[in-house]
Amino acid sequence: MIVVKIELWPCGNKSLRREIARAEIANDGVMADEDGRLYELGNYEYELREKRSDVTRSKLRKRSGHVYAFPRKTLGVWDLLYRILQDGVGNRNA
């Protein structure tokens, strides 16, 4: 499992940090064929959680979904996170 935490550090003070969001990413377990050869593509389930924040006034939000056929041997974890955010949050910069 991959866990991505987003923390707020008021004025850069680590001792006052608090987690404001979290992504949990899990491979669905289908990793090899009958001969034990690892698949080039992986499927991932994810859950995105945003905690209630007095700063942003946001409420707890939770989204979950799947990313299928991710080329896990040629792309890295940031690429996986990018695809998860595209799926779970969508394009907000348009």
Helices and strands as residue ranges (DSSP letters): E 2-8, G 10-12, G 14-16, E 18-27, E 41-50, E 61-71, H 77-88
